[in-house]
Amino acid sequence: MNLELEEALAYFNQFTLIFSLSLLPMGFLTDVFFGHRRSLILSGAAIAFGCLLAILLDFEWLRYSLGLIAVGMGWMHSNLVVGIGNHYTQSGGNRRLGFLFYILAVNLGSFLGALGTTWVYDSYGFEWSYLVMMVIILQGTALYAFFSHSKQQSTSDETILTERALEMANLQILDAPEGPQGQQEERPAPDRTDWQFQLSLVIFASLMFITSQGLYDFSLTNRLRDFSSLELLGRASYFTAYLYVPITILLGLYLYYRPKANSLRLFGSNFLFLAIGSSLLLLILTWVNGRSSGILWLIFLPAIFTNTAENIYSVLAPSLLTRLAPVAWAATIVGFFSAALRLCRFVVNWVTTRVPGATSLLLIVIVLGILMALVLSLYQRSEQIEASQQN
């Protein structure tokens, strides 16, 4: 395509903006008009049609093709998350483990897709890379349409709604504490069903985590720029990417052998991991200040904790969200949640570029992490006490 760096960044920013803005309205259209199955099929068709326009039209029309692809991806994102949540409502399987495999598949697909399309573009040209993407998305959409149609004959949306209503009415909404021999106790929920508060708590905690993570990333980048060690930042990024797979596998093993582990307790642990990583980074950067920058390789140690925190959050946030959200408005709530997170990232990036220094930001991350871990732990404890009093 022979784009200048500034022009390529402009295309990328426009694509990201359209994707973020489409999340909430497309989720609303799903809940009110189309339903999840038709929305997934239509979103796949929109992405494929955008790829076709990129092939057939002149380069001046590329931004419109990318806009259609971005809307299709935003539409598909909310429905995929809700679809996984509905599946584990019906099957009774481990919802968190299901989302772990989903996140792993998304990241693996992104990695392989970037390699594959880059190779096709370098070998055959711009149009062929979009042709490959169009064929892949059409194939996936066709497979989903076929298998979901056969399943729909035995399971309807009304069945999903009934099962989710029974789940929220008869059991505790968040994970109950483990009973004897590691078995989860299924008991009636308290008379006051406060799923709205729990859903708000999950969204608020997610926004706090994204804020803390953005402050941590900016602090790291800013300080390494001060040390003229941006090359080391690139190595740290590669190191973090390599850490993702083993940490995901370890988390998967934990969820497999502890399927009844309390979700709020796990959600609080990701704030603790982020606080520990931020504390280590603060100590390392303070120690390095005025010394030889050769010991900056120690910044790889905090990455272990922050990457673990990101893995835990990526699995638990959609799992809790789809479990708490009412079925009739699940896609709208997921769209609002995803759009709010991206707006939060934008605000954090805008603010941090205007705040000098990194030490104060890392201190904020540490305090936020400890406070949010305490809030989630105390609320989970209050739920246990309230449930025991009801029994």
Buried (B, 14 or more C-beta within 10 A) or exposed (E): EEEEEEEEEEBEEBBBBBBBBBBBBBBBBBBEEBEBBBBBBBBBBBBBBBBBBBBEEEEEEBEEBBBBBBBBBBBBBBBBBBBBBBBBBEEEEBBBBBBBBBBBEEBEEEEEEEEBBEEBBEEEEBBBBBBBBBEBBBEBBEEBBEEBEEEEEEBEBEEBBEBBEEBBEEBBBBBBBBEEEEEBBEBEBEEEEBBEEBBEBBBEBBBBBBBBBBBBBBBBBBBBEEBEBEEBBEEBEEBBEEBBEEBBEEBBEBBEEEBBBBBBBBBBBBBBBBBBBBBBBBBBBEEBEEEEBEEBBBBBEBBBBBBBBBBBBBBBBBBBBBBBBBBEBBBBBBBBBBBBBBBBBBBBEEBBEEBEEBEEBBBBBBEBBBEBBEBBBEBBEEBBEBBEEEE
